[in-house]
Amino acid sequence: MAKEVLLISAATIRTTSNISDNVADKYLLPAIREAQEMGLRSIIGYVLLEKLKNLVVAGAIESEAKYSELMEYIRYYLTYATIAKLPMKVGYKIANMGVMRTSDEHAESVSSSEIIRVADHYQSQADSYAHKMQAYLCDQRIHFPELSETKYNQMRANLRSAASSGLYLGGARGKKIL
């Protein structure tokens, strides 16, 4: 299996946001992975994400001006998309006894609806940064040939919608009427 490449570090998320410094990497790293591989990949597409990972591994991201500029948008998107995934990861644990709610004797637990509301707040922040990233990519499309490259089994870039919603809006997973 190839080495995993994350475009943002847990330390960057801690310094860029208001999450506690004591949130363990055990929770942060899976949230980063999900935000990058599920969220970011659906926005910028498979080919561009792989290009960025290769540039990061090679240490060449700073020498590529447009890709470096794009990484600034990505950093803020991934920060808030990661935080949106944290409340459920940190608040609930799956154990042999089932799903357990985490609490501390000196801290007050919040309700599950409050946890969802916090996650939704951060997801709306991530959506805002996704929209800015999409606008940048549309304006600078000529500098990112990867946006139009794809293979039949890879996800293409989605530069038209930055909304995440519980509503199904059709699209690739919709039924086709012949």
N, C-alpha and C positions, 0 to 999 in steps of 0.2 A: 504494500500500500504506500502510495506517495505521501510525503510529508505534508501535513496540513498547513496551509498558509492563511492566516487571518490578516485582514487589511487594517485592523485596529487592535490595539492592546487593551487589556484590562486596566492598566495604569492610565492610559489616555482617557478612558471612559471615566475613571475616578476623578481625574483632574479637570475634565471638560464639563462634568455634571455635578449635581448635588447629592449623588448617592454616597452613602457612608463608606469611609475607607476600609471598614472591616468586612464588607461584603466579600466573601471568599471567591477566589478564582474558580472553585468547584461549581459555583452557580453562574458566574460571569462568562466563562468560556463557552459553555453550551448555548447561552443566550446570544453571544456574539456569533457563534457558528450558525445558529438559526436565522439571525438577522441578516447575515451575509449570504448564506447559501439559499435561503428561501425568499427573503425580502429583496435584497440588493440584486440577486441574480434575475429576479422577475422584472426588475426595472431596466438594468443595463444589458441584460442578455448574457448567455453563456460565454461567447467569444471574447467580449470586452472584459468580463470578470477574470477570465483565464489570462488575458494579456496583462491586466493589472497585477495579478498574483505573480506572474513571471517577472515583471519589472521589479516588484518588491523583493523577490528572492535574489535577483541579480544585483540588487542595490542600485538600480538605474532609474528609479522613479523620479528622483530629483532632476536628472539630466533631461527628462522629457517634459517640457514646460506644460503642455496641454494636459497630459496625464497627471502631472503633479497638481495642477489647478483643479482637475476633477477630483482628486483625492481629498481636497478640502471639503467639497460638497459631501463626499462619501463619509468622511469622518463624522460630520454632524448627523447625517442620516443614521449611520450605524450606532452612534451614541444613543440617540433617542429610541431607535428600534430595539436595541439591546435592553434598555431600561424598561421598555414596555413589556418585555418578556420576563423580567425579573420577579415581579410580585407573585406570580403563581409558582415560580421555581423556589423562591425563598419562603413563601408563606405555607406551602403544603409539601409534604414529603410522602413518598410511597414506600411503605415498609411491609413486612410479612403480615402485619395486623391490618393492612389496608391503607387508605389515604389518611394521613395524620396532619393535623394543623399545628404549626410551630408556634410556640409562645414562650415568653420569659416571665418569671415571677415578678419582675419589676417593670415590665412593659405591658401596655394594654393592646390586646389584639383587636383588629378591625374586622368588620363583617366581610363576607365574600363579595357582596355588592360594592363595598368600598374598594376592595382590592381590584375588582374589574374596572371601577371608575378611574383609579390611579393608572392602571395599564392603558385604558382608553385615552387618558390625557397625554401620556407620553407617546402613544401611537399617533395621535393627531399632530404632535410636534414632529415626529418622524415623517409623517405624510407631507407636512409643510416643507421640510428639507428635501424630500423626494421630488416634490414639484419644482423646487428651485434647481435641483440637479437635472431634471428632465428638460427644463427650459434652457439651461446651459448647454446640454448635449444637443438639443435641437438647433441652437444658435451656432454651435461649433461643430456640427455634424461632419463637415468636410475634413476635420482633423482626426476623426475617429472612424476609420474605415471598418472597424470591427462591428459597428452598429448594423451594417447591412450584410455581414457575413453570418452564415448559419449552416448547420447541417440539418437533415430531416428530423433528427431526434433531439435537437438542442433547442433551448428556449431562446426566442428572439427578444430584442430589447423592446420594452413598452415605454414609449416616451409620451404617451397621451393621457394617462390617468395615474394620479397619485393618491387615489382614495382607497382606503381600506374600510370595508363595511361588512356588516353581518348580512347584508342583502346580496343575493345572487343577481348579478347584472348581466348574465349571459356570457358569451365569449367562448373561449376554447373548450370549456367543459360542458357547454350547452348541447342540447339535443339537436340533431340535424333532421329537418323534415325534408324528405326526398320527394 
